[in-house]
Amino acid sequence: MTFSLSFTLASVCLFLQVLPTSCTWDNYVQAIIKASLDEHAQAVTVFTTESSRTLPFNLPELPDNFTCSNELNIPELPDLPKPPQTYPCTSFAPSTPATSVHELTPGDIKVVGAMGDSLTAANGAGATTIVGSLREYRGISFSIGGDDSYRQGVVTLPNILKEYNSDIIGFSVGISDREAEDSFFNVGNPGDIARDMKYQAYRLIDRMKSHPDVDYQNDWKMVTMFIGGNDLCYYCTNKKMYTAELYIQYLQAALDVLHEEMPKAFINLISVLKVPEIALLDKPKCNGVHCLFCKCAKYGDDQDEMMQLLRDYQNYTNQLVESGRYDTSDDFTVVVQPFLEETEMPLLEDGEPDYTYFAEDCFHFSEKGHQEAAVSLWNGMFQGVGEKARTWYPGSPLTCPSEGQYIYTYKNSPNYQFPTNTAPVAPSTTKVPSPGDDDESVDCPPDNSDEIILTASIIYIVSFCVLVAIFASIALYCRRLGVKSGMKRNLESKDVHM
């Protein structure tokens, strides 16, 4: 949506009347830009009355710790309020509390948790700059975020579960790192790989046990684990350290901990996604980021080998869970959710990648991407094993479970039977190499990534300075208008008294 210059001038002048002049460009100017780009802001206009000029939406509040400065690294702004939406399904409470993990309904879930990497931490999900991708928007993470509610426009698994049990606990809120209190039972950590999952499992258990509102032995828990993207990103730098055999050995070690020490738990195990798809995001800024953080997926020496490793990760994951290793009791199960196994790059009508699903770094999910993942995860929970979608379908409606319908497991899925001869996939004798063993050097193609990043930074800084100059001029213009208007009123007042 494009605003006229007169609208922008009027808006900025309005802001100058309600805020200290030195603060306006730091915060509210960005709010206007956000509003102008938001698809729900089409009706935003400026209304002029005899006494005032107002905007028909609430401006975001300044953070309590906000201070004006001339630094270029300006804090990210809170989003403008999202339009309300209705929950499309009929909510219901369980008629009787579940006594088996194979008889769980959404209303039985009391506690949520999550394990993983930067996708679970939701890095950059709400960012408007590449630098903002370093921030962890855990409150809108698809698997564990709990900002606001579904009806307030935040679509996450916990917010959907809240429609069936408003007392659910454990979800993350706001922007925080793993150690912050607001992270709650989200122990996902940017940069983590499969071998970190066992440690995360212990951290999650400790947090749940120590929380005063969790009845650890009796509350039903839903934990979502999503890991493997970084393993693929690093594979070509040390092919002995990121094999499928080691990947599944680490995964098994973490799941074994949960199986042994977490009662009444349903574990969603999300299959690793097709990381090599990021190669289709080829804007200059994307190439620079990918070269720095995931060069194997885009610039590795053998992409066929990378795709085979991806398939091995996925196949070994399925074999591990289908072995029945985690279906030894009625109070614990692991279910593979494969909705990302075959998911490909979302495309526009012209065949170009749809960047709206990705954060500014062209690597992590944007909030839109997280919402699609949340819907796909939820829908997969109500698809029987063997019938689950292996790709997401953007824009798909939310599946509405019928009253009393169970969340599907391997045991209660009507058209599934465990394989009769599943071979072990993670021999405990596998040697774990050290990170420095046989490291391989992978060079990005001569696309001058450093120069691209430098050029982009210069452009950004110059553009920023130009914007500052423009709004400083506008501020000065508005002040002069105010001074002239005040002088005119004083003269008129003198004329009246004379």
N, C-alpha and C positions, 0 to 999 in steps of 0.2 A: 504494500500500500504506500503510495507516495503522497506526501503532504506538500502543500504549497509553501513558498518562502514566507508569505504573510502569516500562515499558521505557525511555522517554526518560530518566527520573530515574536509573535504574540505569546506563544508558549514559554519561550525563554524569558520574556519580560515578566510573565506571571511568576515564574520561578524566582526571579530576582526580587520579587516583592515579598516572598515568604521564606527565603533562605539568605544566609550571608553570601555576598557576592562571590567570595573566594571559593565557595563550595559548589556552586551551581554546575560547573562543567565536570566535577568529579563524579557526580551521581545522577542527577535528574536529567541531564542532557542524554545520558545513556538510556535512561528509562523511556524517554520519548522515542529514541531510535528503536528500542525494543518494541514499543507499542506500534510504531509505524510498520514494523516487519511482521508482527504477530498476525496470524490469519484470523484471529478473533477480534482484532482491533479495527475492523472495517468501518464501524460506526462511530469511531472516535472523532469528534469535532470540537471546535471551540465555540462556546455560546457567549454572546455579548449581551449583557443587560445594562440597564441604566447605571447600576451601582457597582457591578463587578464583572470579572471575566473568570470563568471556571471551566474545569475539565470534568467530563462525565465519567471519570473513573478515579479510583484512589491511587495516589502515587505511593510507591514503596517507601517504607520507613527507613531512615538511616540506621545502620547498625549502631548499637550502644557504644562500641569502641571505635567508631569511625572518626577519623581526623582528616582534615583537609591537608593536602600536601601537593607538591609539584612532582612527585615521583611518577614514573611512567607505569610502574606495576600497580595499577589501580585495583582495589578489591572487586571481585565479581559482585554484581548486584543481585538482590533477590528478584525472582521473576514476578511479573505482574500477575494478579489473580487470574486463575484459569476459569473458563466458563463452567458452571455446574453441569453435571450430567446425572442421569438416573441410572441406577443399577438395573440391568436388563433382566435379571433373574429373580425368582421368588426365593427369599431368604427363609431358612427354617433351622430350628434347633434340633439336635438329635432327640428322638423319642426316648431312648435309653442310652446311657453312656456306653461307649464301645468297650468291649472286653478283649478284643483281638485286633491286631494291626490290619487284619484282612477284612475288618468290618468298620473301618474308619469312615466317617463322613466329615465334611468340612467343619461342621460345628464342634467336632470332638477335639480339634487341634487347639491346644492352649499355648504352646510355646513354639517359636520359630527361631531358626539359626541358619547360618550360612558359612561356607568355607570356600576359599578360592583365591583368585588373584585380583588384578586391577579391574576386571569386568565385574566382579562381585563388589569391589569397593566403589564401582561406578565412577572411575576417574574421568573427568571432563564431561560428564553427562549433561551438566547444566552450564558449561563454560561457553563464553563468547570469544575467547582468544585461545591461541595455542598454549600460552603460559597457563591459562586456566585449567588445562588438562592435567596439571599436576595436583589439582584439588580433587578430593574424594567426596563425591555427592552421594553419600551412602543412603540418604533419605529417599532417593528415587531409584535405587538399585532394584532391578527387576525381581530378584529372588528374596530380598530381605528389607527393602525400603518401606518406611511407614510414614512418610510425610503426609500430612493432611488426611485425605481419604480418597477412595475411588470416586465418590460422588463429587469431590472437589477437583477431579481431573488428574489425579496421580494414580496411574495404573501399575500396581505391583502385586506380587503374590500375597504378601501380608495384608494389603488393603482390600484385596478380594476376600481373603479369609475373615477379615473384620466384619464383613456383611453377614457372616454366620455365627461369629463369636466376637463380640465387641471387647471382650476381656483379654484378647490375645496379647502376649508380651514377647519381647525379644527383638523386635524390629528396630532398625537404625533410623535415626532422624538427622536432618540437617547435613552440614558439611563437616566432616571430622576424619581423623585418622583412626587406626585400629585401637589405639590406646585410650581414646577419648570415651567418656562415659556414654555419649550419645550413640556410639557404635553398637552398644549393647551386645547382642549375640552374633554380630557380624565380625568374624575373625579373619576374613579375607584380607590379603595384604598384597599391594602392588609388587610385581616382580617375582612373586612366589612361583615355585614349580612343584611337580608331583611329590618330590621328596620332602617338601615342607608340610604336607597334609597331615602326617602323623602328629607333628608338633601342634598344628592347628586343632586337631581333634582333642588333644589334651587341654588346650586353652579353652576351647568351647565347653568342654565338660566342667572345668573348674569354674567358669563364669556362671553356668547354669546352677551348679551346686551351691554357689555362694550367694545367689540372688534370693532375697527374702520372699519374693512373690512366687517362686517356683517350687512346687512340690515335686522334687526330682524323681522320686520313685513312682509317682502316680499320674503326673500330667503327661498327656500325649504330646509328643514333640515332632515337628517336621523340620528336617535339616536339608538344605540344598548344597551339594558339592559340585563345583564347576572348575576344572583345572586341566591344564595341558597346552594351552595356547603358547605360554612362554617356553615350554619344553620344545615345541616345534620351532619357535622363533630362534632358539639357541642351537638347534640340532647340528647345523653345518659347522659350528665352531668347535664341537667336540662330539663326534658321532658315537663314541663309546659310552658317553655319559647319558645320552638321551635316547637310548634304544627302547623299543616297545617292551622288551622284557623287564627292563628296569622301571619303566613307567608304571607297568601294572604291578610290579612288586611294591613300589611305594604306595600305590593306590590301595592295594590289599592291606598293607600295614596300617594305614589310616582307618579303613573300614573295619578291620579287626578290632582296633581300639574302641570304636563306637559300638560294635557288636557286643563286646565284652563288658563295657562300662556304661552304656547309655540305655536304660530300660525304656520301654514304651516309645519307640522312635520309628518314624517313617523317613527313610533317606532318599531324596531325589538325587540321583547321580546323572548329571547332564553330560552327554557325550561331547568330546572335544569338537570344536567347530572347524570349518575349512579355512584355516588361517591363510593359505596361499591366495585366497580370493582378494586379499588386500592389494595384490599387484594391479588390480583393475583401477584402483584409486591412484591416479598418476598425475595429479596436479603437482607443480613444483614443490610446494610446501609438504605435500604427502611424501614425495620421494625422499626429501631430506629426513623426515621423521622416520620413515621405514628403514632408511639406511642406518640410522643411529640405533633403533630399537628392535627391529625385526628383519634384519637383512636376509636371513635364511629363507624366509617366505617369498621374498621378491628377487633376491640376487644370488641365491644359492646356486652351486655349480650343477645340481641335478634336481630339477623340479619333479621328475618322475619318481625319483627316490623319495622326495618329500611327500608326495601324494601316497606312496605306498606305506610310508611310516604313519601317516595320518590314518590310513585304513587299518593298519596293525593296532594302533592305539584304540581305535573304536572296536575292532573285533575282539581284542583281548579283554576290553572292558565288559563286553557282552558275555564272553565266555566265563569270566570270573563270577559275575552275578548269576548267570544261568547254571552255574555248578551247584547251586543250592546252599552254598557256604553260609549265607546270611538268612536262611529260612529254616532255622533250627528251633524256633519258638514262636509263640503267637504275639510276642510283644516287640518284635523287631523285624524290619525288612529293608532291603535296598531295591529300588526300582530304577532301571536305566530310562532316562527321558531323552530320546534321540532326535528331537526336533531341529537340532542344528547339524546333524550328520551330513545332510545333503543340501543344506541351505546355501544358496548362491547369492551373489551380489544383487541387491535390489536395483532394478533399472528403471529409467524413465522411458517414456514412449519413444523417444528418439534413440534408445539403446545405450545412452550414457548412464554411468552409475548415479544412483540417487544418494547424494551426499547427506541428505537430511537424516539418514539413519545413523550417521557417524558423528563423533565429536570433532572438534576443530583440528585434532591431530591426525585425522583420517585413520584411526586405529581402534579406538574404543567406541562403544555405543553412545549415541546421543540419547536424550530422554525419550525421543521417539523410538529409537532402537530398543531401549529398555522396556518400553511399553509393549512392543511387539513380542519381545522375548517373554514377558510376564504372561501375556495372553496365550502364547504357544505352550508355555510350561503348564499353566492351569488346564488348558484343553487336553494336553497329553495325559494329565492325571486321570482323566475320565475316558481315555481310550485304552482298550484292553491291550495287554502285552501281546505282541505279534501283529497288532493293528494300529500301532501308534504312528503318527505322521513323522517322517524323517526330514521334513523341511518346514519352515514357517511359511505362512501365507499372509502377507501383510494385509491388514484390514479385515481379517477374519473376525466374525462375532465371537463373543465369549460363550463357551459351552455352559449351558444351564443344567446342573444335575437335578434329577428328580428327588423328591423327598425320600430319604432312606437309601439313596444310591451310594454305594461304597466307592472309595478311591481305589483304582485298580492296582493289584499286586500280581506277582507271578502265580500265586495260589488261587486267587479269586477271578482271574481272567477266564472267561468261558471257553475261549478257543486256543488256550495255550497249555502245553505240557512240557515239563522240564526234560531236556535231553537225557538219554539214558547212559551215554558214555562221554561225559565231558572230561577232557584231559586237563591236568593242572597247567596253569599258564604262568605261574610265578614261582619257580624253584627258589627256595631260600638260600641256595648255594651260589646264586648269581653274584659275581664279584662287583662291588660298587666302586667305580673309579673315583679318584679325586678330581675336583674341578679343573686342575691344571694339567691332567694327563692328556697328552696328545691333542692339545688345543690346535685348532686349524684356523688359519687366517682366511677371511672371506672379504674380498674387496668389492665395493659397489662399482658399478660401471662408471666410466668417466663422465658422469653427468654434473660434475662440479657441485656436489651437494653442499659443501661448506660455503661456496660462493653463493649458492641459491639462498641458503639460510641467512647469510650476511646481507645479501641484497634485500631479502624480504624484511629483515629487521630494520634496515635503513629506510625502506619504503614505509614501514609501519611507524617508525619514529617521526619521519618527516610528515606523514599524514596526520599523526597525532598532534604535532606542533602546529600544523596548519589549522586543524580543528580548534586548538586552544586559541590561536590568534583570531580566528573567525568569531568564536564565542566571546572572547575578550572585547572585540570590537562591538559585538551586539550588546554586551553588558554596558559598555561605555555609551553606546547609542541610547539604550534604555534609560540610563542614568540622566543623560542630557535631556531626554524627553521629560523625565520626571522633574528635573530642575526647571526646564522651560514651563512645564505645566504649573509648577508651584509658583514661579514668578508671575505667570499670567493670572493665577488665582489671587495673588497678593495685590497686583495692580487693580484687578476688578474689585477686590475688597476695598481698596483705597478710594476708587471711584465711587463706590456705593456710599462710603462714609462722607465723602465730600459732597 
